[in-house]
């Protein structure tokens, strides 16, 4: 980007799979080893839900989280659409060390889909009430503005301006240095 080599991580589906988490973990480790900044593009609603995935996904997610947390290179995240719960956390959120997090105005950032949350909280309510409560939940809990107020997002940007903001972030972070204690390897 603008002459800077950048590694880009993004999920192909709206869920994270074991194979995808391992692939992303290896790529983030590779970028960190060669001092290549990492851009993460987020559109994730959760984890793949199959019996086989349930047996393997925890370890893969732990490795991905560890890779992002251990990486000392500049790390920028752009939330493009949905970013729910733990799935968003492991995709280079502020919680695990993202240097900058941008969100598009239409993005949804929160614990879960607003419609599902309303159905859980108001299980005995009629459809109109559920729609109303879902809209309230989305505005109060899942909007990029509410995420920014809680410190999960640094700036809300228009999709057309993404490249400009990402390049600016990487230029600002060009001299980033982290002094960490010496260690031989991670514990994950």
Residue frames relative to the residue before (quaternion, step in Angstrom):
aa qw qx qy qz dx dy dz
X 1.0000 0.0000 0.0000 0.0000 0.00 0.00 0.00
X 0.8367 -0.0963 0.0127 0.5390 3.54 -0.58 1.20
X 0.7515 -0.3996 0.1976 0.4863 3.55 1.00 0.87
X 0.6224 0.5092 -0.3392 0.4881 3.59 1.29 -0.07
X 0.3656 -0.7028 0.5611 0.2399 3.58 -0.85 0.94
X 0.0007 0.8024 -0.5931 0.0661 3.57 -0.77 1.09
X 0.3100 -0.7139 0.5950 0.2005 3.55 -1.04 0.82
X 0.1563 -0.8063 0.5673 0.0598 3.58 -0.90 0.90
X 0.1040 -0.7736 0.6244 0.0296 3.55 -0.87 1.05
X 0.1587 0.7662 -0.6104 0.1230 3.55 -0.92 0.93
X 0.3938 -0.7091 0.5252 0.2575 3.55 -1.10 0.57
X 0.4498 -0.7058 0.4843 0.2550 3.57 -0.97 0.90
X 0.7425 0.2868 -0.1668 0.5819 3.56 1.04 -0.77
X 0.5704 -0.5892 0.4222 0.3863 3.58 -1.22 0.05
X 0.6827 0.3815 -0.2991 0.5467 3.57 1.28 0.25
X 0.4154 -0.6796 0.5441 0.2637 3.55 -1.25 0.49
X 0.1898 -0.7701 0.6009 0.0992 3.55 -0.95 0.92
X 0.6671 -0.4752 0.3801 0.4297 3.56 -1.29 0.23
X 0.6730 0.4955 -0.3005 0.4596 3.57 0.84 -0.96
X 0.6588 0.5120 -0.3055 0.4588 3.58 0.97 -0.83
X 0.6467 0.5158 -0.3170 0.4640 3.59 0.99 -0.82
X 0.6588 0.4945 -0.3126 0.4730 3.60 0.95 -0.83
X 0.6457 0.5195 -0.3201 0.4590 3.59 0.96 -0.86
X 0.6679 0.4898 -0.2966 0.4754 3.60 0.92 -0.90
X 0.6308 0.5397 -0.3314 0.4484 3.59 0.99 -0.83
X 0.6679 0.4909 -0.3007 0.4718 3.59 0.89 -0.89
X 0.6638 0.5089 -0.3065 0.4545 3.58 0.99 -0.81
X 0.6451 0.5020 -0.3225 0.4774 3.60 0.95 -0.82
X 0.6372 0.5150 -0.3240 0.4730 3.60 0.98 -0.81
X 0.6327 0.5295 -0.3208 0.4652 3.59 1.01 -0.85
X 0.6660 0.4986 -0.3009 0.4661 3.58 0.84 -0.97
X 0.6615 0.5057 -0.3096 0.4591 3.58 0.92 -0.87
X 0.6423 0.5417 -0.3260 0.4333 3.60 0.98 -0.82
X 0.7766 0.3115 -0.1598 0.5237 3.59 1.08 -0.72
X 0.4887 -0.7060 0.3980 0.3230 3.58 1.26 0.47
X 0.3657 0.6972 -0.5143 0.3401 3.55 0.95 0.97
X 0.4341 -0.7000 0.4956 0.2756 3.63 -0.68 1.03
X 0.2894 -0.7687 0.5529 0.1402 3.57 -1.17 0.66
X 0.1411 -0.7470 0.6473 0.0563 3.53 -0.97 1.02
X 0.0902 -0.7939 0.5999 0.0405 3.59 -0.82 0.98
X 0.1714 -0.7697 0.6112 0.0675 3.55 -0.79 1.10
X 0.1360 -0.8483 0.5117 0.0117 3.56 -0.51 1.22
X 0.2151 0.6816 -0.6845 0.1435 3.50 -1.11 0.99
X 0.3254 0.7647 -0.4787 0.2832 3.55 0.28 1.25
X 0.2162 -0.8030 0.5477 0.0921 3.55 -0.88 1.02
X 0.7909 -0.1843 0.1419 0.5660 3.58 1.19 -0.35
X 0.6157 -0.5318 0.4351 0.3857 3.51 -1.26 -0.56
X 0.5942 -0.5453 0.4413 0.3935 3.55 -1.19 0.54
X 0.1860 -0.8187 0.5398 0.0620 3.57 -0.77 1.04
X 0.3251 0.6814 -0.5937 0.2786 3.52 0.00 1.36
X 0.6591 -0.4999 0.3676 0.4249 3.56 -1.21 0.33
X 0.6652 0.5047 -0.3047 0.4582 3.58 0.93 -0.87
X 0.6501 0.5127 -0.3157 0.4636 3.60 0.95 -0.85
X 0.6397 0.5433 -0.3331 0.4297 3.59 0.94 -0.80
X 0.6449 0.5256 -0.3172 0.4552 3.57 1.15 -0.55
X 0.8126 0.3187 -0.1169 0.4738 3.58 1.05 -0.71
X 0.5774 0.6602 -0.3733 0.3024 3.58 1.09 -0.58
X 0.6016 0.5947 -0.3760 0.3781 3.62 0.96 -0.72
X 0.6847 0.4720 -0.2920 0.4723 3.58 0.85 -0.91
X 0.6437 0.5224 -0.3238 0.4561 3.58 0.98 -0.80
X 0.6650 0.4942 -0.3008 0.4723 3.59 0.98 -0.82
X 0.6136 0.5389 -0.3437 0.4637 3.57 1.07 -0.72
X 0.6647 0.4976 -0.3010 0.4690 3.58 0.96 -0.85
X 0.6468 0.5066 -0.3207 0.4714 3.60 0.99 -0.79
X 0.6453 0.5120 -0.3154 0.4711 3.59 0.93 -0.88
X 0.6585 0.5109 -0.2961 0.4665 3.57 0.95 -0.89
X 0.6349 0.5353 -0.3338 0.4461 3.59 0.97 -0.81
X 0.6760 0.4700 -0.2935 0.4858 3.58 0.90 -0.90
X 0.6820 0.4979 -0.2991 0.4444 3.59 0.85 -0.93
X 0.7047 0.4638 -0.2610 0.4693 3.60 1.03 -0.74
X 0.5648 0.6212 -0.3906 0.3774 3.60 1.14 -0.53
X 0.2298 -0.7938 0.5533 0.1044 3.55 -0.88 0.99
X 0.4918 0.6494 -0.4299 0.3894 3.59 1.28 0.09
X 0.6311 -0.4932 0.4018 0.4438 3.60 -1.20 0.21
X 0.0696 -0.7988 0.5975 -0.0059 3.57 -0.93 0.98
X 0.0170 -0.7958 0.6028 -0.0554 3.56 -0.64 1.20
X 0.1298 -0.7915 0.5956 0.0440 3.56 -0.99 0.90
X 0.1008 -0.7562 0.6433 0.0648 3.55 -1.13 0.76
X 0.2057 -0.7521 0.6169 0.1071 3.57 -0.72 1.13
X 0.1848 -0.8384 0.5094 0.0582 3.53 -0.38 1.30
X 0.8146 0.0742 -0.0113 0.5752 3.59 0.99 -0.75
X 0.8210 -0.1115 0.1152 0.5480 3.57 -0.12 -1.25
X 0.0215 0.7655 -0.6420 0.0364 3.54 -1.12 0.77
X 0.0730 0.8466 -0.5161 0.1074 3.55 0.05 1.32
X 0.9070 0.0146 -0.0032 0.4209 3.49 -1.21 0.79
X 0.8398 -0.1642 0.1526 0.4945 3.49 -1.16 -0.77
X 0.5779 0.5832 -0.3823 0.4238 3.58 1.09 -0.60
X 0.6619 0.4697 -0.3090 0.4958 3.60 1.00 -0.73
X 0.6137 0.5751 -0.3552 0.4080 3.57 0.94 -0.83
X 0.7244 0.4405 -0.2604 0.4620 3.61 0.84 -0.91
X 0.6359 0.5103 -0.3318 0.4744 3.61 1.25 -0.22
X 0.6963 -0.5186 0.2596 0.4229 3.57 0.78 1.11
X 0.1814 0.7796 -0.5685 0.1901 3.55 0.67 1.11
X 0.6994 -0.4223 0.3506 0.4578 3.56 -1.30 0.06
X 0.6163 0.5992 -0.3381 0.3832 3.58 1.03 -0.81
X 0.7824 0.2859 -0.1811 0.5228 3.60 1.07 -0.55
X 0.7770 -0.4434 0.1726 0.4121 3.55 1.16 0.52
X 0.3210 0.7327 -0.5431 0.2552 3.61 1.09 0.38
X 0.4291 -0.7030 0.5068 0.2546 3.56 -0.96 0.86
X 0.7845 0.0110 0.0238 0.6195 3.57 1.01 -0.85
X 0.0604 -0.7721 0.6318 0.0312 3.55 -1.05 0.83
X 0.0978 -0.7737 0.6257 0.0201 3.53 -0.80 1.11
X 0.0991 -0.7797 0.6143 0.0698 3.56 -1.22 0.52
X 0.4337 -0.6586 0.5453 0.2842 3.53 -1.11 0.71
X 0.6424 -0.5763 0.3401 0.3736 3.63 -1.06 0.64
X 0.7052 0.4498 -0.2626 0.4810 3.61 1.10 -0.63
X 0.4373 0.7214 -0.4491 0.2944 3.60 1.25 -0.10
X 0.2206 -0.7317 0.6289 0.1431 3.52 -1.29 0.48
X 0.0115 0.8064 -0.5862 0.0780 3.56 -0.58 1.20
X 0.4283 0.6927 -0.4878 0.3142 3.56 -0.49 1.13
X 0.7424 -0.4102 0.2953 0.4397 3.52 -1.29 -0.24
X 0.8023 -0.1063 0.0973 0.5793 3.59 1.02 -0.72
X 0.6940 -0.4374 0.3701 0.4361 3.53 -1.35 0.15
X 0.5409 -0.6596 0.4202 0.3095 3.59 -0.88 0.97
X 0.6478 0.5194 -0.3306 0.4487 3.62 0.96 -0.78
X 0.6613 0.4961 -0.3041 0.4734 3.57 0.97 -0.84
X 0.6328 0.5323 -0.3274 0.4573 3.57 1.01 -0.81
X 0.6641 0.4989 -0.3036 0.4668 3.59 0.93 -0.88
X 0.6388 0.5224 -0.3275 0.4603 3.60 1.00 -0.77
X 0.6586 0.4913 -0.3089 0.4790 3.60 1.04 -0.70
X 0.7265 0.4561 -0.2505 0.4488 3.58 0.80 -1.02
X 0.7867 0.2074 -0.0958 0.5736 3.58 1.09 -0.70
X 0.0001 -0.8705 0.4916 -0.0231 3.55 0.90 1.01
X 0.7456 0.4026 -0.2268 0.4802 3.60 0.99 -0.73
X 0.5167 0.6670 -0.4026 0.3550 3.60 1.27 -0.01
X 0.5572 -0.5907 0.4608 0.3581 3.54 -1.28 0.37
X 0.7210 -0.4741 0.3010 0.4060 3.57 -1.30 0.33
X 0.6434 0.5279 -0.3289 0.4462 3.59 0.97 -0.78
X 0.6516 0.5037 -0.3111 0.4743 3.59 0.97 -0.82
X 0.6435 0.5199 -0.3227 0.4598 3.57 0.97 -0.83
X 0.6395 0.5112 -0.3249 0.4735 3.62 0.98 -0.80
X 0.6559 0.5157 -0.3040 0.4599 3.58 0.96 -0.91
X 0.6937 0.4686 -0.2738 0.4735 3.57 0.89 -0.96
X 0.6087 0.5403 -0.3504 0.4634 3.59 1.10 -0.65
X 0.6453 0.5072 -0.3198 0.4734 3.59 0.98 -0.79
X 0.6336 0.5189 -0.3223 0.4748 3.60 1.01 -0.80
X 0.6602 0.5116 -0.3008 0.4603 3.57 0.90 -0.97
X 0.6525 0.5196 -0.3175 0.4510 3.57 0.90 -0.93
X 0.6793 0.4911 -0.2877 0.4632 3.58 0.91 -0.89
X 0.7477 0.4201 -0.2209 0.4644 3.58 0.90 -0.94
X 0.8210 0.2881 -0.1087 0.4808 3.60 0.95 -0.81
X 0.8077 0.3458 -0.1482 0.4539 3.60 0.95 -0.74
X 0.5340 0.6402 -0.4201 0.3586 3.61 1.17 -0.09
X 0.6070 -0.5546 0.4094 0.3955 3.59 -1.15 0.48
X 0.6194 0.5487 -0.3474 0.4411 3.60 1.07 -0.68
X 0.6709 0.4705 -0.3085 0.4830 3.60 0.92 -0.82
X 0.6204 0.5235 -0.3417 0.4737 3.61 1.09 -0.65
X 0.6431 0.5117 -0.3219 0.4701 3.58 1.01 -0.76
X 0.6371 0.5277 -0.3260 0.4576 3.59 1.01 -0.79
X 0.7054 0.4360 -0.2550 0.4973 3.59 1.11 -0.68
X 0.5594 -0.6472 0.3658 0.3665 3.60 1.27 0.03
X 0.4719 0.6837 -0.4383 0.3432 3.60 1.23 0.25
X 0.7631 0.2355 -0.1052 0.5926 3.57 1.24 -0.55
X 0.3826 -0.7271 0.5242 0.2242 3.57 -0.99 0.84
X 0.8103 -0.0375 0.0903 0.5778 3.56 0.86 -1.00
X 0.2930 -0.7025 0.6172 0.1991 3.54 -1.13 0.72
X 0.0380 -0.8229 0.5652 -0.0436 3.56 -0.65 1.16
X 0.5140 -0.6014 0.5060 0.3436 3.55 -1.24 0.45
X 0.6103 -0.5794 0.3942 0.3694 3.58 -1.06 0.72
X 0.6513 0.5367 -0.3155 0.4339 3.60 0.98 -0.81
X 0.7091 0.4495 -0.2515 0.4816 3.60 1.17 -0.53
X 0.3629 0.7797 -0.4624 0.2157 3.60 1.25 -0.04
X 0.6702 0.5102 -0.3124 0.4393 3.58 0.75 -0.99
X 0.6522 0.5236 -0.3092 0.4526 3.58 0.91 -0.94
X 0.6907 0.4747 -0.2835 0.4661 3.61 0.88 -0.90
X 0.6568 0.5084 -0.3156 0.4589 3.58 0.95 -0.86
X 0.6414 0.5050 -0.3265 0.4764 3.59 0.93 -0.83
X 0.6480 0.5247 -0.3117 0.4557 3.58 0.94 -0.87
X 0.6478 0.5158 -0.3148 0.4639 3.57 1.00 -0.84
X 0.6882 0.4720 -0.2943 0.4658 3.58 0.86 -0.89
X 0.6201 0.5182 -0.3488 0.4746 3.60 1.06 -0.62
X 0.6491 0.5108 -0.3119 0.4696 3.58 0.99 -0.84
X 0.7391 0.4170 -0.2140 0.4838 3.58 1.01 -0.85
X 0.3412 0.7880 -0.4647 0.2161 3.60 1.29 0.00
X 0.7616 0.3554 -0.1935 0.5062 3.58 0.96 -0.81
X 0.2993 0.7792 -0.5039 0.2224 3.59 1.23 0.28
X 0.0464 0.7674 -0.6374 0.0510 3.55 -0.97 0.93
X 0.1083 -0.7781 0.6164 0.0528 3.55 -1.02 0.80
X 0.1995 -0.7517 0.6182 0.1138 3.52 -0.83 1.01
X 0.0300 0.8020 -0.5922 0.0728 3.52 -0.57 1.17
X 0.6162 -0.5452 0.4013 0.4025 3.57 -1.16 0.43
X 0.5332 -0.6097 0.4754 0.3436 3.57 -1.12 0.63
X 0.1546 0.7586 -0.6247 0.1023 3.54 -1.03 0.84
X 0.5183 -0.6723 0.4394 0.2937 3.52 -1.14 0.59
X 0.7976 -0.1215 0.1205 0.5784 3.60 0.95 -0.79
X 0.5938 -0.5648 0.4404 0.3667 3.53 -1.33 0.29
X 0.5185 -0.6522 0.4635 0.3016 3.53 -1.28 0.20
X 0.5861 0.5771 -0.3788 0.4242 3.60 1.23 0.01
